[in-house]
Amino acid sequence: MLLSQGRLRQTILALTLISVLACSFLLFRADVFEKLRVPQQFKSEVLSPPKPTPLYKATPELRPDITDNFPRATEANSSSALPEIPPWNKPPQPHVKEKTPLFIGFTRNWRLLQQVVVSYIAAGWPPEDIYVVDNSGVMQSNQKGLLTLQNPFYLNYSRLTTLLEVNVLTTPTLLTFAQLQNFFTSTALEKEWEHYFWAHMDSPVVSDEEYEEQGQYRSLYTRAVTVMRETMQPDYGPLAARWFAYDRLSLVRTQAYVDVGGWDTLIPFYMTDCDMHERLWMRNFTIEDAKAGLVYDVASGIDDLEIFYRRKPTSAKEEEPPAAVMKPDGRNSPEYHELLRNLDEMQRAKNEDKAGRNTWQSAQQGGQGEPFYRDGAGFEQGISMTMNFGRDVFEAKWGRGPCNLREAGVGENDAWRLVPGWEEESLQRQARKDREIGMKQRQKKQKENQQRARS
C-alpha cells in the first residue's frame, strides 16, 4: 500500500533531520581530533618506545707507548750497519749440507718477535734459514708498511727481510695455533723439507758458552744440527719430534705429522698440542728431549737487543761510545752472564705474574683507524673464548678433559666414540650392570636355541 502524501512528507523530513545530525556529529569529531592530533615531530616518540642507547664498558686505562728495542736497526740502511755476530757463534761457511729451516710464528707484539729473531741470529742460526710467519691477519698490510709501531699486529717487514735478512711468509688470514702448525707442515711438504724446526715468538735463545764437547765449543745452531743428524740415521726409530726445553724449540719429522693427519683444527688453541702429541704416541711415534743451548720463556723485551751481539766499549770512558767503536766481548764473559741474569729475571717475572703468563699478548692498544684494526682487549677476549671452546671439543672428542689419554686406556680409534664422562664411577657401575644383563640375555637365548635344535 502506498503511503499517503502527508505520511511521506513526514518520513522524508525525519530522514533529512537524521542525516543533518549525523553529519554535524562527524564534523565535530573531526575537529576535535584535529585539535588533539600529535605533532609530527613527536609522533614517533609517543606511538613507539624509544630505541635503546648503546652502553659502553669502562674505558681501559691507557698504557704507555712502546718503543722499538733495537735502536741500531732503526738508524741502519743495510745489514752491514748492524753489529756482527759473535765470531764464536757464526754459522758454518759454507752452509751445512742439510736444510735447517726454522719457523717463527707471529701474531702480535713486535718487540718480542724481534727479540727472538735477533737471539737466533746471534746464536748462530743462518738468517736465510729463518722463516717468520706473519699470522697477524692483516693480509699484506705489514709488507706494504701500512701499520704503525703501537698497533699490536705491526711487524717491520723491511727490517726483517732487508736488515736482518730473514724470510717472511704471510698467511692469507688469521690462523689458529692448530692451523698455523699445519701451515708449517704444509710449507715443509711444498718445499720438500724432511725436517723443520719451529720456535715460539716469546722464547729467546742463547748459546751455552760454557758448553764444550771434547774440548770444542759449539753454538746453539751447530748443536741443533747435530741433533737433527742423529734423527736422520736409518736405525733411529719412529721419531716424530725432538723438544728443546719442552717445545719452545722443536725439531719435527715432517712425514710423522702427515701420517697422523696433522693437527686437529677443531681444537684451535690449548689442548690441541695434547691431542696431537697423544695421537703421535698412539701410533708409536716418539717425542724425545734434546739440548742445544739455553731457551727462555719471557713476556717482555730487552730495551736494546744489541746485547745479544755481545757488544762492549773499547775504552773505559764514562760516556757511552758510538756504536762504531764497539766490539764483541769474549766468550763466557761477565757481559754474557749479565745477559743470562736478565733473561732469567724476565722468565721468573712471567711465571710469577698474578695476571697470567700471557699478558704480553694484549699489552698494546694502538692502531685505531689502520687497516684491519681490531680492539686489543676485544681480540684477547675472543681468543680466550675460542680457547674454552677448544677445551670443550677435546673433552667431547675423547670423553674426558685430562691430557693423559694413553694412561687412561684410550686408543686412536676411540676418538668421538666414548660416552662423555665415561670415567665417572656412576657411569662405570651402570656399564657393568648393562654388561651383566646383556650376558644373561645372550646365555638365555643360547639355551633356547639349543633346546630348539634338540627338538
VOGU-3710 file (C-alpha; in Angstrom, 3 decimals, decimal comma):
1> mllsqgrlrq> 0,000/0,000/0,000  1,304/3,383/-0,918  1,965/5,925/1,805  -0,218/8,985/1,912  1,338/12,257/0,877  1,372/13,553/4,463  2,954/10,404/5,739  5,572/10,528/3,005  6,488/14,135/3,793  6,978/13,233/7,477
11> tilaltlisv> 9,263/10,323/6,612  11,432/12,434/4,278  11,666/15,179/6,904  12,747/12,687/9,583  15,415/11,164/7,339  16,725/14,590/6,427  16,989/15,573/10,093  18,853/12,352/10,939  21,323/12,973/8,088  21,988/16,536/9,236
21> lacsfllfra> 22,607/15,420/12,816  24,938/12,624/11,668  26,999/14,968/9,500  27,252/17,516/12,295  28,498/14,828/14,697  31,131/13,622/12,268  32,351/17,138/11,608  32,534/17,780/15,360  34,633/14,636/15,914  36,972/15,528/13,071
31> dvfeklrvpq> 37,521/18,994/14,505  38,199/17,642/17,994  40,649/15,016/16,757  42,418/17,570/14,612  42,992/19,710/17,698  44,176/16,689/19,685  46,414/15,256/16,923  50,094/14,703/17,991  52,509/16,962/16,114  54,603/15,076/13,515
41> qfksevlspp> 57,920/15,628/15,326  56,596/13,902/18,456  54,506/11,212/16,809  57,279/8,546/16,713  58,155/9,119/20,363  54,592/8,767/21,555  53,459/5,920/19,309  56,633/3,681/19,691  59,060/3,083/22,590  62,454/4,822/22,419
51> kptplykatp> 65,353/2,876/20,924  67,902/1,589/23,458  71,118/3,562/23,742  74,390/1,558/23,438  76,027/1,133/26,828  79,822/1,040/26,797  82,312/-0,680/29,053  84,619/1,459/31,113  87,408/2,931/29,009  90,566/0,891/29,692
61> elrpditdnf> 93,466/2,665/31,294  95,892/3,837/28,647  99,241/2,121/28,668  102,470/3,905/27,786  103,580/3,709/24,175  106,120/1,042/23,362  109,474/1,832/21,827  111,486/-0,152/19,323  114,012/-2,318/21,154  116,754/-2,304/18,525
71> prateansss> 117,950/1,333/18,269  120,843/0,480/15,975  118,452/-1,088/13,452  116,216/1,991/13,371  119,161/4,001/12,050  120,641/1,333/9,746  120,220/1,377/5,980  121,732/-2,042/5,276  122,674/-5,240/7,064  126,297/-4,144/7,112
81> alpeippwnk> 125,361/-1,386/9,582  124,198/-3,943/12,171  126,534/-5,494/14,740  128,481/-8,549/13,689  127,548/-11,926/15,100  129,989/-13,019/17,819  132,765/-14,844/15,958  132,406/-17,978/18,089  128,734/-18,252/17,012  128,994/-17,540/13,297
91> ppqphvkekt> 127,166/-20,081/11,080  129,306/-22,641/9,263  130,632/-21,441/5,917  129,760/-22,943/3,542  126,302/-23,870/4,777  125,879/-27,374/6,191  124,646/-29,850/3,588  121,341/-30,316/5,389  118,418/-27,895/5,170  117,670/-26,327/8,540
101> plfigftrnw> 114,506/-24,203/8,180  113,234/-22,549/11,358  109,638/-21,272/11,535  108,760/-18,494/13,998  105,057/-17,672/14,060  103,912/-14,108/14,766  100,502/-12,661/15,591  101,178/-9,636/17,827  103,879/-7,852/19,860  106,750/-6,787/17,606
111> rllqqvvvsy> 109,220/-6,297/20,465  109,065/-9,955/21,459  109,276/-11,210/17,891  112,273/-9,039/17,052  113,984/-10,192/20,249  113,572/-13,855/19,304  114,751/-13,362/15,719  117,854/-11,450/16,849  118,596/-14,062/19,512  118,590/-16,904/16,971
121> iaagwppedi> 120,801/-14,972/14,565  123,240/-14,127/17,355  123,221/-17,791/18,443  124,442/-18,811/15,001  121,290/-19,692/13,062  121,749/-18,702/9,406  119,347/-15,819/8,679  118,458/-17,306/5,297  117,082/-20,371/7,117  114,763/-18,384/9,400
131> yvvdnsgvmq> 111,128/-18,042/8,280  108,985/-15,556/10,197  105,337/-16,400/9,541  103,244/-13,222/9,663  100,000/-14,598/11,091  98,675/-11,194/12,159  95,602/-11,492/9,947  96,220/-8,114/8,279  96,974/-9,630/4,856  99,610/-7,507/3,053
141> snqkglltlq> 99,413/-4,503/5,400  102,769/-5,150/7,088  104,502/-5,852/3,813  103,225/-2,525/2,495  104,171/-0,676/5,693  100,595/0,410/6,481  100,680/-0,251/10,243  102,480/1,662/12,998  104,522/0,511/15,979  101,720/0,914/18,538
151> npfylnysrl> 99,464/-1,446/16,591  99,589/-4,910/18,263  99,749/-6,570/14,828  102,579/-4,386/13,487  105,588/-6,179/12,041  108,546/-4,387/10,452  108,684/-6,331/7,207  111,549/-4,417/5,611  113,731/-4,700/8,709  113,285/-8,450/8,807
161> ttllevnvlt> 113,947/-9,017/5,134  116,462/-6,250/4,329  118,436/-5,679/7,543  118,174/-8,994/9,369  117,939/-10,852/6,039  115,401/-13,440/7,175  112,381/-14,683/5,229  108,796/-13,590/5,876  105,791/-15,704/4,882  102,308/-14,204/5,179
171> tptlltfaql> 99,229/-16,266/5,970  96,107/-15,393/3,951  94,075/-14,780/7,115  94,408/-15,105/10,883  95,094/-18,779/11,669  94,567/-20,521/14,987  97,514/-22,306/16,595  96,449/-25,652/15,125  96,022/-24,144/11,662  99,398/-22,408/11,915
181> qnfftstale> 101,081/-25,694/12,786  99,503/-27,319/9,735  100,748/-24,346/7,696  104,299/-25,178/8,861  103,895/-28,806/7,810  102,246/-27,908/4,509  105,077/-25,493/3,674  107,639/-28,171/4,518  105,879/-30,601/2,171  105,781/-27,993/-0,571
191> kewehyfwah> 109,490/-27,268/-0,204  110,360/-30,979/0,274  111,865/-30,494/3,738  112,092/-33,827/5,549  112,703/-31,973/8,817  111,985/-28,490/10,091  112,353/-26,541/13,314  109,788/-24,204/14,842  110,064/-21,797/17,756  107,798/-19,699/19,965
201> mdspvvsdee> 107,976/-15,942/19,384  108,276/-15,356/23,163  111,239/-17,718/23,670  114,647/-16,103/23,016  117,716/-18,328/22,922  121,372/-18,042/23,847  124,255/-20,381/23,045  125,646/-22,064/26,143  129,103/-20,525/26,152  130,274/-22,784/28,980
211> yeeqgqyrsl> 129,485/-25,908/26,961  132,256/-27,817/25,246  132,275/-31,237/23,633  135,641/-32,971/23,542  137,253/-29,655/24,317  135,491/-27,837/21,473  132,880/-25,105/21,840  129,724/-25,413/19,757  126,995/-22,826/19,197  123,281/-23,437/19,671
221> ytravtvmre> 122,879/-23,824/15,916  125,652/-26,354/15,418  124,344/-28,420/18,334  120,816/-28,348/16,855  122,222/-29,586/13,543  123,924/-32,468/15,345  120,613/-33,441/16,960  118,921/-33,398/13,548  121,661/-35,566/12,048  121,124/-38,129/14,789
231> tmqpdygpla> 117,461/-38,453/13,871  118,313/-38,951/10,204  120,102/-42,234/10,859  118,218/-45,165/9,246  118,069/-47,117/12,507  116,972/-44,195/14,703  113,366/-45,349/15,026  109,879/-43,879/14,512  110,621/-40,355/15,695  108,056/-37,554/15,435
241> arwfaydrls> 109,838/-34,661/17,167  112,717/-33,572/19,368  111,990/-30,948/22,009  114,496/-28,396/23,270  113,184/-27,028/26,606  109,788/-28,688/26,100  108,552/-27,387/22,722  109,889/-23,835/22,971  112,150/-25,027/20,172  111,085/-28,153/18,301
251> lvrtqayvdv> 112,546/-30,324/15,580  109,789/-32,015/13,542  109,980/-35,015/11,237  107,554/-33,870/8,549  106,178/-37,239/7,455  105,281/-38,254/11,017  102,938/-35,273/11,340  101,429/-36,103/7,953  100,895/-39,769/8,876  98,635/-38,933/11,831
261> ggwdtlipfy> 96,583/-36,440/9,841  98,161/-33,233/11,108  96,852/-31,047/13,898  93,127/-31,194/14,693  91,872/-27,751/13,666  88,585/-28,305/15,541  90,687/-27,758/18,690  92,050/-24,279/17,884  94,456/-23,459/20,738  95,052/-25,032/24,150
271> mtdcdmherl> 94,645/-28,828/24,251  95,383/-29,104/20,532  99,027/-29,873/21,389  97,873/-32,564/23,821  95,615/-34,051/21,153  98,403/-34,059/18,557  101,100/-35,495/20,787  98,844/-38,198/22,230  97,838/-39,284/18,726  101,501/-39,486/17,747
281> wmrnftieda> 102,247/-41,680/20,745  99,198/-43,844/19,976  100,819/-44,531/16,582  104,042/-45,481/18,393  105,917/-42,382/17,248  108,349/-40,994/19,803  108,937/-37,460/21,058  112,313/-37,052/22,715  114,083/-34,306/24,609  117,278/-32,744/23,326
291> kaglvydvas> 119,665/-29,949/24,234  121,279/-27,312/22,065  121,597/-24,247/24,278  119,606/-22,015/26,610  115,946/-21,363/25,758  113,861/-18,887/27,768  110,159/-18,158/28,115  109,571/-14,427/28,641  106,814/-11,828/28,448  108,912/-8,689/27,966
301> giddleifyr> 111,626/-7,385/25,721  115,149/-6,200/26,499  115,351/-2,494/25,675  118,429/-2,797/23,453  118,877/-6,059/21,583  122,476/-5,221/20,790  123,337/-7,055/23,999  122,679/-10,344/22,146  125,535/-9,452/19,805  127,748/-9,099/22,873
311> rkptsakeee> 128,958/-5,574/22,284  131,077/-3,636/24,757  133,021/-0,339/24,621  136,673/-0,398/23,580  137,582/2,184/26,216  136,720/2,825/29,843  135,211/6,258/29,223  132,181/7,083/31,336  130,113/8,251/28,394  128,707/5,628/26,046
321> ppaavmkpdg> 130,914/5,461/22,935  129,399/5,491/19,466  128,435/2,134/18,011  131,308/2,279/15,525  133,913/1,848/18,265  132,203/-1,102/19,966  133,460/-4,643/19,587  132,416/-8,083/20,757  133,461/-9,106/24,207  134,912/-12,524/24,888
331> rnspeyhell> 133,086/-15,857/25,135  131,704/-16,689/28,602  132,426/-13,124/29,758  130,794/-11,150/32,614  128,614/-9,457/29,980  127,409/-12,871/28,865  126,372/-13,797/32,396  124,669/-10,420/32,775  122,551/-11,273/29,694  121,615/-14,610/31,266
341> rnldemqrak> 120,650/-12,911/34,528  118,390/-10,516/32,642  116,672/-13,354/30,793  116,338/-15,418/33,982  114,644/-12,486/35,706  112,292/-11,924/32,771  111,339/-15,596/32,776  110,752/-15,587/36,541  108,586/-12,464/36,270  106,442/-14,102/33,594
351> nedkagrntw> 105,860/-17,258/35,623  105,025/-15,321/38,789  102,738/-12,738/37,166  99,401/-12,941/39,032  97,607/-11,605/35,957  98,736/-14,633/33,954  101,701/-15,760/31,896  100,438/-14,398/28,585  99,615/-10,793/29,438  102,149/-9,754/26,781
361> qsaqqggqge> 99,650/-10,799/24,121  97,345/-7,881/24,946  99,967/-5,347/26,014  99,390/-2,929/23,112  96,317/-0,823/22,407  97,096/1,343/19,396  96,420/1,230/15,676  92,975/2,832/15,582  91,998/3,684/12,024  94,656/1,478/10,413
371> pfyrdgagfe> 93,827/-1,410/8,045  92,268/-4,474/9,719  92,117/-2,649/13,065  90,954/-4,780/15,994  90,306/-3,675/19,550  93,134/-5,247/21,554  91,087/-6,173/24,622  88,232/-7,478/22,486  90,620/-9,571/20,388  92,056/-11,100/23,555
381> qgismtmnfg> 88,572/-11,887/24,859  87,642/-13,550/21,579  90,800/-15,684/21,650  90,051/-16,729/25,244  86,533/-17,763/24,271  87,936/-19,792/21,382  90,353/-21,488/23,769  87,478/-22,508/26,026  85,617/-23,858/23,006  88,673/-25,948/22,117
391> rdvfeakwgr> 88,753/-27,467/25,586  85,115/-28,464/25,166  85,860/-30,057/21,783  88,784/-32,017/23,236  86,593/-33,335/26,046  83,832/-34,282/23,624  86,325/-35,980/21,292  87,899/-38,162/23,981  85,130/-38,284/26,581  87,401/-36,710/29,205
401> gpcnlreagv> 89,264/-33,494/29,919  92,715/-34,542/31,207  95,551/-34,883/28,721  96,944/-38,305/29,643  94,821/-40,272/27,188  97,040/-43,335/26,839  97,418/-43,770/30,585  93,626/-43,820/30,795  93,475/-46,627/28,242  92,235/-44,531/25,315
411> gendawrlvp> 93,274/-45,510/21,799  93,350/-43,752/18,454  90,087/-45,341/17,262  88,239/-44,161/20,380  88,005/-40,581/19,148  84,400/-39,315/19,133  83,105/-42,746/20,262  83,339/-42,533/24,052  80,497/-41,667/26,391  81,151/-38,214/27,930
421> gweeeslqrq> 82,481/-38,608/31,467  82,983/-42,345/30,969  85,440/-42,460/33,873  82,818/-41,448/36,446  82,022/-44,234/38,933  78,269/-43,952/38,434  78,654/-44,499/34,687  81,098/-47,349/35,258  78,618/-49,086/37,636  75,816/-48,736/35,127
431> arkdreigmk> 78,036/-50,085/32,359  78,859/-53,158/34,478  75,158/-53,775/35,133  74,386/-53,417/31,430  77,117/-55,932/30,567  75,776/-58,432/33,127  72,238/-58,077/31,800  73,465/-58,483/28,261  75,456/-61,575/29,163  72,417/-63,191/30,841
441> qrqkkqkenq> 70,235/-62,421/27,851  72,791/-63,979/25,486  73,061/-67,084/27,678  69,258/-67,434/27,804  68,977/-67,096/24,052  71,758/-69,655/23,576  69,870/-72,199/25,730  66,654/-71,579/23,819  68,489/-72,182/20,549  69,983/-75,442/21,875
451> qrars> 66,566/-76,724/23,061  65,043/-75,847/19,725  67,809/-77,716/17,946  67,300/-80,882/20,061  63,552/-80,878/19,428
//
